[in-house]
């Protein structure tokens, strides 16, 4: 039996409006008929990876759906069209909403709703994303008022589309996805009217909540028309099922874009005192009991490798990082905290931002690659320690899955950092397997049973720790120190001037771009006025630039070092101490490079921005009014 889902492809990307915005453009979705998937065709119909020798259409008995949890959509039930891009779970646009909600609670408690939801108030979950859509997208607000709006996570959208869409599509979700919205009561297993009132969300736009394994409807068209859709699990719950963690205390860690450690706690929810989430693990049938899990969520895991590839260009493909990091075998004191979207468990600190520290003149790209892999392992240890404290029984080994587990160096590092064995199944894509298991076990499908006696053991690889615990503890302690350095970088509070008044960094006044910025020793301009290093005026490219000994031209007039003539802007002339640019390249005073206004201007002690980037006094970053500090 093959249980499959309809592949839907979309590009997760930050929008041009803000680096905090992460969306899925619904126009980028590509729906492929399952017939082409089974034949191994690519999206143009050309031969791809061939499955034809193994699968036939008449072997498909059911369809299972698994999806990103929390990612939020609103669509028009009359037109069938999404009313805005899907807001992805990593998105941070709701930070100000979250801060306002927390500040309005008694004691400013982010866990104010946790007794019902199992979740802290965070940008991570769907309710605040939905609230943002209703407040900021006119089409969404109008559709809600005219009773045309439908809300759902990605599973709801897919099932609605596959079962007919505007022509009778079924609007449902399962308990695992519903439990990630902050609108769902994890004890009653239904939407909570008080929670919906708290976020001012009308209950009529919500999908009906079902179990994770039952027939929701049938495929409406295409090669699988009439085949039941009978499995639905959020991706991390699907991986837990795929790893066959059906016993209390069993756990798995999935390494994907983020990193998600779930531990089955049985039929009673365990509330965390150490920064973890209480969530639904699965409910495998209408009349079956719901099982719960403790979850530690890390926002950035595989995404840090993509960042090294796409943003820094130090690797050409994700697969290269294993060899690059393996070439050095150590970060040599370099630590990377990839808090690109703040820090999730166990901190829940949205104001944190990524940092790399411990750099020396010998640090190279191999060390950065190693530090990035170590960061994934250190974050896993943090949530594993919290889970051991909450559950009361330490894990003796860690089951792992997901795309990153193909990196053998990462798996060995993980065992070394945790000081326990890491066990990887031969089938690493356990998320898809879990959705198939739920679909095939549904009443009315009954292809197989998920009772313990009917489960098949999957071959595994085991990685044993190879370093002594003392070394592991030392490295982990350094990591924890780096994490503290990453805290409290961003806030929506007005700590940076908006043009109406200066803000001090503790050593002197700091301008927002309309006035002088001081480093404590003298005035520094943002590009609209003179910039001083404390010893003399320095121009931003629109006026004279001095090295402290005499006038230096910006490329439009003569440039002198104080000792002799220098080029008039038509050709470089050296003063004997270093090259001087004619306005098209760096200008040096003998102590460090000086920019002509198109690049950084240094006084020899630290970089000074020309108004388009951060301005430093040599002691720390100072914003020019275009960002926070």
PyMOL commands that set and color helices and strands:
alter all, ss='L'
color gray80, all
select helices_A, chain A and resi 26-28+34-38+57-59+95-103+106-108+114-117+126-136+138-145+154-162+175-178+193-199+203-205+235-242+302-312+320-326+365-391+403-406+408-418+430-441+452-454+469-486
alter helices_A, ss='H'
color red, helices_A
select strands_A, chain A and resi 2-4+8-9+12-14+22-24+30-31+60-67+72-76+86-87+149-153+172-174+184-185+190-191+208-210+213-218+228-234+251-255+259-266+277-282+291-298+335-337+355-357+397-401+421-425+460-463+503-504+509-510+517-518+523-524+531-532+537-538+545-546+551-552+587-588+593-594+601-602+607-608+615-616+621-622
alter strands_A, ss='S'
color yellow, strands_A
deselect
rebuild
show_as cartoon
